[in-house]
Amino acid sequence: MHFLKSFCVASFLLLALVVNAEETPRSLYEQGRFDDALGALVDHPTKDAVWHYQLGLVYLKKNDLASALGHFEHSSKLNPLDFKTLEAVRNTYSALTSAIGRDALQESSTFYERAIETATFQVALRIVVGIWILSIVYFLFSAARKKDTGFYRMVGVSLFLLVFSIFHWVMSPAPPGYVLKNVFLQSGPGEEFLEIVSIPVGAKVRILDQNGKWLMVRFTRGAIGWVPASSLLFF
């Protein structure tokens, strides 16, 4: 009897372990347990493009369009060739546009910032920079066969530094932030400052600076001010 009791307890514990082991973020998502899936994803150690895409799916089910768009766009930035992520970005962007208007999503960004975030631009930029680097390497190897190598190497290094500087400048626009709750744009980093304009949930802003728990953001071309960092999703 004692053996049978011990066997039942051990079997129950083993079954519990198996059940818990099977409760992956995906299985929780498929069961409709979106809060549990969100918690499991947040605790996951890998923060790659797939992780951001899965978080976007969960936030979409929770009707948090701002967080969903933020994670989808960041996933697309990490892996611009993932077509399902590009489709998720388009669909979520369209849903947010219907909810709060196109201006709240686009007015904070310059033409350059909008262009650089497209997958086409990201892929094209990597190809061009790769070709430039290969050309410089080829130039340096060709110059090494000649007698006056010092001049050619100096030119090659200068070209490499120029390409690197251009690449760094192109890849460093003002990072986006996604508004998670209705918030006022303040004229300074604190609630005691003048309120400039109300920013709706789901709006996209550009982060320009930080002062403690406050972020300087661009909401429109003429509306630059401060919001609490806790009111934004940013990476």
Buried (B, 14 or more C-beta within 10 A) or exposed (E): EEEEEEEEEEEEEEEEEEEEEEBEBEEBBEEEBBEBBBBBBEEBEEBEBBBBBBBBBBBBBBEBBBBBBBBBBBBBBBBBEBEEBBEBBEBBBEBBBEBBBEEBBBBBBEEEBBEBBBBEBBEEBEEBBEEBBEEBEEBBEEBEEEEEEEEBBEBBEEBBEEBEEBBEEBEEBBEBBBBBEEBBBBBEBEEEBEEBEEBBBBBBBBBBEEEEEBBBBBBBEEBBBBBBBEBBBBB
